[in-house]
Amino acid sequence: MKRLVVVGTQWGDEGKGKITDYLAQKADVVVRYQGGNNAGHTVVFDDKKYSLHLLPSGILNPKIENVMANGMVINPKAFAAEIAKVDQFSLYISDRAHVVMPYHIELDKAYETIKKDVKIGTTHKGIGPAYSDKSARIGIRVSSFIQEKKFHDELKHLMILKNKELISLGFPELNFDEVFNEYKTYADLMRPYVIDTSYLLNEFIEQDKKILFEGAQGVMLCLDQGTYPYVTSSSPTAASVPVNAGIAPWLLDGALGVTKAYSTRVGEGFMPTEIKSELGNKIRIKGNEFGTTTGRPRRIGWLDTVVLRHSKRVSGLSYLAVTLLDVLSGIDELQIAVSYDLDGQTIDYVPADIDDFNRCIPNYITLNGWQEDITQVKSFEDLPENAQIYLKTLSKLVKVDIAIFSVGPDRLQTICVKDIF
């Protein structure tokens, strides 16, 4: 495959950054196609940990062309902080991407505050309000942001509106001069990287370059196909790549779905297989399951193949990559959800209505676990028999072949079963 999408199949945090970093060793281009700095990719190489929030995962390799595409919403202040930590890189930013401003962040906090018990559990990064402005056709695009006078005039008008809204919600207004003077310095920093990335990507395709597309979050947080309203404000599915990157859909060769060997979720919303016993806490600690962006502890659950099949249907998965398999070592019995019971009926889908989903009771199969430390294995055949059975069962239930599995955080602990890129 020359043009591959790396997709999260659960609620995000599946290890997409690690898998993208691994595959990027063969890539010419890495494209981030949606989301903002509410996402977090952790990449570990040579015992060094890199936390990326906005920048594409290929940014650590100076030989890779990195693209922040038009489907993103970019916080310039966060961009400035993140790019300062990278030495040599090649980067392009879409002139059609939207900009996250301070009032988006304040409004995000305000909306969550007034929702109280029905809050979504956002990261308070302003992502939802920025996408709302994009849909309402009042957002500031990068093309305007880097033109000082145009940015000044658009911001002046918008801050009158946004300050009125903040005051009405009981939040203090922002000072225009302070915001403008700070953010025009970020515009100066971003300007050299700004280009029509759709034009660029199509040139790369004509040159037959190998391109990886990566999103933020996972399919279950998709605005359309996820567990609405407990979702993000864009679509992380492979189906959203063409519009969010400006290429034709038939130019994509396939999608690699990344799943943990178990389930996790950050924030509010129902997770059918959640483990509420002490075992869940043990897995959380062993897997270091704390949010890259927020530090919040992730909720832990058994692997849910209803969710994976949902992701396969709505996003299209050519292969699977299974991460954090090593975390399950030492557990005597492992459960996998194969269907749900909803009001006495067995179902094999994720209900659209959140109240219906909340009533779903998972049906499990139980497999024997393994006790061996698998962090040093170099092939599928090196795995203990029960670990092999676990992966084979997962693949059979989802009806998608496993191409990659990982047994630790380092790039060298990633094992390729099928050569797909």
C-alpha positions as CSV (number, residue, x, y, z in Angstrom):
1,M,0.0,0.0,0.0
2,K,1.3,3.4,-0.9
3,R,-1.3,5.5,0.8
4,L,-2.4,4.1,4.2
5,V,-4.7,5.6,6.9
6,V,-3.9,4.8,10.5
7,V,-7.3,4.7,12.4
8,G,-8.1,4.4,16.1
9,T,-10.8,1.7,16.5
10,Q,-11.9,2.5,20.1
11,W,-12.2,5.7,22.1
12,G,-8.7,7.0,21.2
13,D,-5.4,6.4,23.0
14,E,-4.9,3.1,21.1
15,G,-1.3,3.8,20.3
16,K,-1.8,5.3,16.9
17,G,1.3,7.6,17.3
18,K,3.5,4.6,18.1
19,I,2.2,2.6,15.1
20,T,2.5,5.7,12.8
21,D,6.0,6.3,14.0
22,Y,6.9,2.6,13.3
23,L,5.4,2.7,9.8
24,A,6.9,6.1,9.1
25,Q,10.3,4.6,8.9
26,K,9.2,3.5,5.4
27,A,7.1,6.7,4.7
28,D,7.9,9.7,2.6
29,V,5.0,11.8,4.0
30,V,2.9,11.8,7.3
31,V,-0.4,13.7,7.3
32,R,-2.4,14.7,10.3
33,Y,-5.9,15.1,8.9
34,Q,-8.2,16.2,11.7
35,G,-8.5,17.3,15.4
36,G,-6.4,19.6,17.4
37,N,-4.2,19.6,20.5
38,N,-6.9,17.7,22.4
39,A,-5.1,14.6,21.1
40,G,-2.0,13.2,22.4
41,H,0.5,10.8,20.7
42,T,3.3,9.3,22.8
43,V,6.2,7.9,20.9
44,V,9.2,6.2,22.6
45,F,12.5,5.5,20.9
46,D,15.9,4.8,22.5
47,D,14.2,5.2,25.9
48,K,13.2,8.7,25.1
49,K,9.6,9.7,25.3
50,Y,8.1,12.3,23.0
51,S,4.6,13.6,23.6
52,L,3.0,15.1,20.4
53,H,-0.4,16.9,20.5
54,L,-0.6,18.8,17.2
55,L,2.4,17.8,15.1
56,P,2.3,14.7,12.9
57,S,4.1,11.6,14.2
58,G,6.7,11.8,11.5
59,I,8.0,15.1,12.8
60,L,10.8,13.3,14.7
61,N,12.3,12.1,11.4
62,P,14.0,14.9,9.5
63,K,13.7,12.9,6.2
64,I,9.8,12.8,6.4
65,E,7.6,15.5,4.9
66,N,4.9,16.4,7.6
67,V,1.5,17.9,6.7
68,M,-1.1,19.5,9.0
69,A,-4.1,19.3,6.7
70,N,-7.2,21.4,6.3
71,G,-9.3,19.3,8.6
72,M,-7.4,20.3,11.7
73,V,-8.0,23.1,14.1
74,I,-4.7,24.5,15.2
75,N,-3.9,26.3,18.5
76,P,-1.1,28.6,17.5
77,K,0.2,29.0,21.1
78,A,0.3,25.2,21.5
79,F,2.0,24.9,18.1
80,A,4.7,27.4,19.1
81,A,5.4,25.4,22.3
82,E,5.5,22.1,20.6
83,I,7.6,23.0,17.5
84,A,10.3,24.5,19.8
85,K,11.0,21.0,21.1
86,V,11.8,19.6,17.7
87,D,15.2,20.2,16.1
88,Q,15.2,19.3,12.4
89,F,12.0,18.8,10.5
90,S,10.0,19.4,7.3
91,L,6.5,20.7,7.9
92,Y,3.6,22.1,5.9
93,I,0.5,23.7,7.3
94,S,-2.8,24.0,5.4
95,D,-4.0,27.5,4.6
96,R,-7.5,26.1,5.0
97,A,-7.1,24.8,8.5
98,H,-8.9,26.7,11.3
99,V,-7.3,28.5,14.2
100,V,-8.2,27.9,17.9
101,M,-8.3,31.2,19.7
102,P,-8.4,32.0,23.5
103,Y,-12.1,32.6,23.4
104,H,-12.7,29.1,22.1
105,I,-10.9,27.7,25.2
106,E,-12.9,29.9,27.6
107,L,-16.2,29.0,25.9
108,D,-15.3,25.3,26.1
109,K,-14.8,25.7,29.9
110,A,-18.0,27.7,30.2
111,Y,-20.1,25.2,28.3
112,E,-18.9,22.3,30.4
113,T,-19.5,24.3,33.6
114,I,-23.1,25.0,32.8
115,K,-23.8,21.4,31.7
116,K,-22.9,20.2,35.2
117,D,-24.0,16.5,35.5
118,V,-24.5,16.1,31.7
119,K,-21.0,17.4,30.7
120,I,-19.2,15.7,27.9
121,G,-15.8,15.6,29.6
122,T,-13.9,17.7,27.1
123,T,-10.2,18.5,27.4
124,H,-11.0,22.3,27.6
125,K,-8.8,22.9,24.6
126,G,-11.4,24.8,22.7
127,I,-11.7,22.2,20.0
128,G,-15.6,22.0,19.9
129,P,-16.1,25.8,19.8
130,A,-13.5,26.1,17.1
131,Y,-15.3,23.5,14.9
132,S,-18.6,25.1,15.7
133,D,-17.3,28.4,14.4
134,K,-16.0,26.6,11.3
135,S,-19.5,25.2,10.7
136,A,-21.1,28.6,11.4
137,R,-18.7,30.1,8.8
138,I,-17.3,32.6,11.3
139,G,-14.0,30.8,12.1
140,I,-10.5,32.3,11.4
141,R,-8.6,30.2,8.9
142,V,-4.9,30.0,8.7
143,S,-4.9,32.0,5.4
144,S,-6.4,34.9,7.3
145,F,-4.4,34.4,10.4
146,I,-1.1,35.0,8.7
147,Q,-2.2,38.3,7.1
148,E,-1.9,40.8,10.0
149,K,-4.5,43.4,8.9
150,K,-7.0,40.7,7.9
151,F,-6.4,38.9,11.2
152,H,-6.8,42.1,13.1
153,D,-10.1,43.0,11.4
154,E,-11.6,39.5,11.7
155,L,-10.6,39.1,15.3
156,K,-11.9,42.6,16.3
157,H,-15.4,41.7,15.0
158,L,-15.4,38.2,16.5
159,M,-14.2,39.2,19.9
160,I,-17.2,41.6,20.3
161,L,-19.5,38.6,19.7
162,K,-17.5,36.2,21.8
163,N,-17.1,38.6,24.8
164,K,-20.8,39.1,24.8
165,E,-21.3,35.3,25.0
166,L,-18.7,34.9,27.7
167,I,-20.3,37.7,29.8
168,S,-23.7,36.1,29.4
169,L,-22.3,32.8,30.7
170,G,-20.8,34.5,33.7
171,F,-17.2,34.4,32.5
172,P,-14.9,37.5,32.2
173,E,-14.3,39.0,28.8
174,L,-11.0,38.9,27.0
175,N,-8.9,41.9,26.1
176,F,-8.6,42.4,22.3
177,D,-5.2,44.1,22.3
178,E,-3.6,41.5,24.5
179,V,-4.9,38.6,22.4
180,F,-4.0,40.2,19.1
181,N,-0.5,41.3,20.1
182,E,0.3,37.8,21.5
183,Y,-1.2,35.9,18.6
184,K,0.3,37.9,15.8
185,T,3.7,36.7,17.0
186,Y,2.5,33.1,16.6
187,A,1.3,34.0,13.1
188,D,4.8,35.1,12.3
189,L,6.1,31.8,13.5
190,M,3.6,29.7,11.4
191,R,3.7,31.8,8.2
192,P,6.8,30.1,6.6
193,Y,5.1,26.7,6.8
194,V,1.7,27.7,5.3
195,I,0.8,26.3,1.9
196,D,-2.1,24.8,-0.1
197,T,-1.6,21.3,1.3
198,S,-4.2,19.7,-1.0
199,Y,-2.2,20.8,-4.0
200,L,1.0,19.6,-2.3
201,L,-0.5,16.2,-1.4
202,N,-1.7,15.6,-4.9
203,E,1.7,16.4,-6.2
204,F,3.2,13.9,-3.8
205,I,0.7,11.3,-5.0
206,E,1.7,12.0,-8.6
207,Q,5.3,11.5,-7.5
208,D,4.2,8.1,-6.1
209,K,5.4,8.9,-2.6
210,K,4.4,6.7,0.3
211,I,2.0,8.6,2.5
212,L,0.6,7.8,6.0
213,F,-2.5,9.6,7.1
214,E,-3.1,9.8,10.9
215,G,-6.0,11.2,12.9
216,A,-6.7,12.0,16.5
217,Q,-9.0,10.0,18.8
218,G,-10.8,6.9,17.6
219,V,-13.9,5.9,15.6
220,M,-16.1,5.7,18.8
221,L,-15.4,9.4,19.3
222,C,-16.5,10.3,15.7
223,L,-19.0,13.1,15.6
224,D,-21.2,11.0,13.2
225,Q,-20.4,7.4,14.0
226,G,-19.4,7.5,17.6
227,T,-21.2,7.4,21.0
228,Y,-22.9,10.8,20.5
229,P,-23.0,13.1,22.4
230,Y,-19.9,11.8,24.1
231,V,-17.7,12.3,21.1
232,T,-15.2,14.8,19.6
233,S,-16.1,17.5,17.1
234,S,-14.8,16.0,13.9
235,S,-14.5,12.5,12.3
236,P,-11.4,10.4,12.9
237,T,-12.6,7.7,10.4
238,A,-10.7,6.8,7.3
239,A,-13.8,8.0,5.4
240,S,-13.1,11.6,6.4
241,V,-9.6,11.7,5.0
242,P,-10.5,12.8,1.5
243,V,-12.4,15.9,2.5
244,N,-10.0,16.7,5.4
245,A,-6.9,16.4,3.3
246,G,-8.2,17.5,-0.1
247,I,-7.6,14.3,-2.1
248,A,-9.9,12.0,-4.0
249,P,-11.3,9.0,-2.0
250,W,-10.1,6.4,-4.6
251,L,-6.5,7.5,-4.0
252,L,-6.5,5.8,-0.6
253,D,-5.2,2.2,-0.6
254,G,-6.5,1.0,2.8
255,A,-6.8,1.5,6.5
256,L,-4.9,0.0,9.5
257,G,-7.1,-0.1,12.6
258,V,-5.2,0.3,15.8
259,T,-6.7,-1.4,18.9
260,K,-5.4,-2.0,22.3
261,A,-5.5,-5.6,23.6
262,Y,-8.1,-4.3,26.0
263,S,-10.3,-1.2,26.1
264,T,-9.8,2.2,27.5
265,R,-11.8,5.5,27.6
266,V,-11.1,9.0,29.0
267,G,-13.9,11.3,30.0
268,E,-17.6,10.8,30.2
269,G,-19.8,8.3,28.4
270,F,-20.7,4.6,28.7
271,M,-18.1,1.8,28.2
272,P,-19.9,-1.5,28.2
273,T,-16.9,-3.7,29.2
274,E,-15.5,-1.4,31.9
275,I,-13.7,-3.3,34.7
276,K,-14.6,-1.7,38.0
277,S,-12.7,-4.2,40.2
278,E,-9.1,-3.8,41.4
279,L,-8.0,-5.6,38.2
280,G,-8.9,-2.6,36.2
281,N,-6.6,-0.4,38.4
282,K,-3.8,-2.9,38.0
283,I,-4.1,-2.8,34.2
284,R,-4.2,1.0,34.4
285,I,-1.0,1.2,36.3
286,K,0.9,-1.5,34.3
287,G,-0.2,0.1,31.0
288,N,0.4,3.6,32.3
289,E,-3.1,4.5,31.3
290,F,-3.1,8.2,31.9
291,G,-4.0,10.8,29.3
292,T,-1.1,12.2,27.2
293,T,-2.9,15.6,27.0
294,T,-4.7,15.8,30.4
295,G,-3.0,13.3,32.6
296,R,-6.5,12.0,33.5
297,P,-6.7,8.2,34.5
298,R,-8.2,6.2,31.7
299,R,-11.1,3.9,32.4
300,I,-10.2,0.2,31.7
301,G,-12.3,-2.5,30.1
302,W,-12.2,-5.9,28.4
303,L,-11.7,-6.0,24.7
304,D,-15.0,-5.2,22.9
305,T,-15.3,-6.8,19.5
306,V,-18.8,-5.2,18.9
307,V,-17.0,-1.9,19.0
308,L,-14.2,-3.2,16.7
309,R,-16.8,-4.5,14.2
310,H,-18.6,-1.2,14.3
311,S,-15.3,0.6,13.5
312,K,-14.7,-1.9,10.7
313,R,-18.1,-1.2,9.1
314,V,-18.1,2.6,9.3
315,S,-14.5,3.3,8.7
316,G,-13.3,0.3,6.6
317,L,-10.3,-1.6,8.0
318,S,-7.9,-3.5,5.9
319,Y,-5.8,-4.8,8.8
320,L,-5.4,-4.5,12.6
321,A,-2.5,-3.4,14.7
322,V,-2.8,-4.7,18.4
323,T,-1.0,-2.7,21.0
324,L,-0.1,-3.2,24.7
325,L,-0.5,-7.0,24.5
326,D,2.2,-7.3,27.2
327,V,0.0,-5.5,29.7
328,L,-2.3,-8.6,29.8
329,S,0.6,-10.9,30.9
330,G,-0.1,-12.4,34.4
331,I,-3.9,-12.4,34.2
332,D,-5.3,-15.9,34.6
333,E,-8.5,-15.4,32.5
334,L,-9.2,-12.9,29.8
335,Q,-12.6,-11.9,28.6
336,I,-13.7,-10.7,25.2
337,A,-17.1,-9.1,24.5
338,V,-18.7,-10.7,21.4
339,S,-22.2,-9.2,21.5
340,Y,-24.6,-7.2,23.7
341,D,-28.0,-7.9,25.3
342,L,-30.4,-4.9,24.9
343,D,-33.7,-5.3,26.6
344,G,-33.6,-9.1,26.2
345,Q,-32.4,-9.1,22.6
346,T,-28.9,-10.1,21.5
347,I,-27.4,-7.5,19.2
348,D,-24.2,-7.0,17.2
349,Y,-24.1,-3.3,16.8
350,V,-23.6,-0.1,18.7
351,P,-27.0,1.6,19.2
352,A,-27.3,5.2,18.0
353,D,-29.4,6.3,21.0
354,I,-27.1,6.8,24.0
355,D,-29.8,5.6,26.4
356,D,-30.1,2.4,24.5
357,F,-26.3,2.0,24.5
358,N,-26.3,2.6,28.3
359,R,-28.6,-0.4,28.7
360,C,-26.4,-2.8,26.7
361,I,-25.0,-5.7,28.7
362,P,-21.9,-7.4,27.1
363,N,-21.8,-11.1,26.4
364,Y,-18.3,-12.5,26.9
365,I,-16.2,-15.5,25.9
366,T,-13.4,-16.4,28.3
367,L,-9.9,-17.3,27.3
368,N,-6.9,-18.6,29.3
369,G,-4.3,-16.0,30.0
370,W,-0.5,-16.4,30.0
371,Q,2.0,-15.7,32.7
372,E,5.2,-15.2,30.7
373,D,6.9,-11.8,30.1
374,I,6.5,-11.2,26.4
375,T,8.2,-7.8,26.2
376,Q,11.3,-9.3,24.4
377,V,9.5,-11.4,21.8
378,K,10.5,-10.8,18.1
379,S,7.8,-12.7,16.2
380,F,4.3,-14.1,16.5
381,E,5.7,-17.6,17.0
382,D,7.7,-16.4,20.0
383,L,4.5,-15.6,21.9
384,P,3.1,-18.1,24.5
385,E,0.4,-20.3,23.0
386,N,-2.4,-18.6,24.9
387,A,-1.2,-15.2,23.7
388,Q,-1.3,-16.5,20.1
389,I,-4.8,-17.9,20.7
390,Y,-5.9,-14.5,22.0
391,L,-4.7,-12.7,18.9
392,K,-6.1,-15.3,16.6
393,T,-9.5,-15.1,18.3
394,L,-9.6,-11.3,18.1
395,S,-8.8,-11.5,14.4
396,K,-11.5,-14.2,13.8
397,L,-14.2,-12.3,15.7
398,V,-13.5,-9.0,13.8
399,K,-12.8,-10.8,10.5
400,V,-9.7,-8.6,9.9
401,D,-6.2,-9.9,9.7
402,I,-3.6,-8.7,12.2
403,A,-0.6,-7.0,10.6
404,I,1.2,-5.7,13.6
405,F,1.3,-6.2,17.4
406,S,3.4,-4.5,20.0
407,V,4.7,-5.8,23.4
408,G,6.1,-2.5,24.8
409,P,6.4,1.2,24.3
410,D,9.6,1.2,22.3
411,R,9.7,1.2,18.5
412,L,11.8,-2.0,18.6
413,Q,9.0,-3.7,20.6
414,T,6.7,-3.5,17.5
415,I,6.4,-6.8,15.5
416,C,5.2,-6.8,11.9
417,V,3.3,-9.9,11.0
418,K,2.3,-8.8,7.5
419,D,4.2,-6.3,5.3
420,I,1.5,-3.8,4.4
421,F,3.4,-0.6,3.7
